[in-house]
Amino acid sequence: MEYGLLLLRLVVGGLILAHGAQKAFGAFGGMGPGGTAPLFEQWGLRPGRTLVLLAAVTEITGSLLVLLGLFTPLGAAMVLGTLVVASSVTWGNGLWAVKGGYELPLLYAAAAAVLALTGPGRLSLDRALDLTNQYGEATGLLAIGVGLVAAACFITYARKTLSRSVTA
């Protein structure tokens, strides 16, 4: 089980780290803040550049915490929240990725929720620092709730900014 949790942390954390680096720095074929901001604006997430940078910082920070297994519930909440926002922009396309749907962000969000509930495992900094004794199912559920509430706030803020700019 320990190697399974480590593998899950490495894959989810590594991929979300790269995803954040695409937004922040244009790494791994990404478009950086300047290229990603118009997409955010098209999706109704405004102001685009500010929200791209916020998403990138959240993804990079959360994924590093997940990768290291350090403050895992917090990292999982950050990853979960950003992927719920990503799901929201493709919700209207249905579930399946081949039709532009939210399948992949949902999978990442579910993996983050699993890590919030299970903890990082023995092969983690949380364990080395003896923090895992502080985590339990309630902590995992709280982390999931925090991620969902943060995503809802982000989406609400972005959409209100959109409606203000449309009516102005």
CORDAJO-V264617 format. One line per field, one symbol per residue. ss: DSSP state (2 for helix, 1 for strand, 0 for the rest). psi: psi as a letter, one per 20 degrees, with the letter a starting at -180 (. if undefined). burial: I if it has 9 or more other ideal C-beta (glycine too) atoms within 8 Angstrom, else O. A space follows every 50 residues. Layout:
BEGIN
ss->???
psi->???
burial->???
END
This chain:
BEGIN
ss->02222222222222222222222220222002222222222200000222 22222222222222222200022222222222222222222220002220 00222222222222222200000022220002220022222222222222 222222222222222220
psi->hghghgggggggggghghghhgghijrkjrirghhhghggghijoqpggg hghggggggggghggggilplghgggggggghhgghhhijgiiagphijk ajgghgggghgggghhhhrirhmrhgghjkhhiiqahhgghggggggggg gggggggghghghghhi.
burial->OOOOIIOIIIOIIIIIIIIIIIIIOOIOOIIIIOIIIOIIIOOIIIOIIO IIIIIIIIIIIIIIIIIIIIOIIIIIIIIIIIIIIIIIIIOOOOOOOOOO IIIOIIOIIOIIIIIIIIIIIOIIIIIOOOIIOOIOOOIIIIIIOIIIOI IOOIIOOIIOIIOOOOOO
END
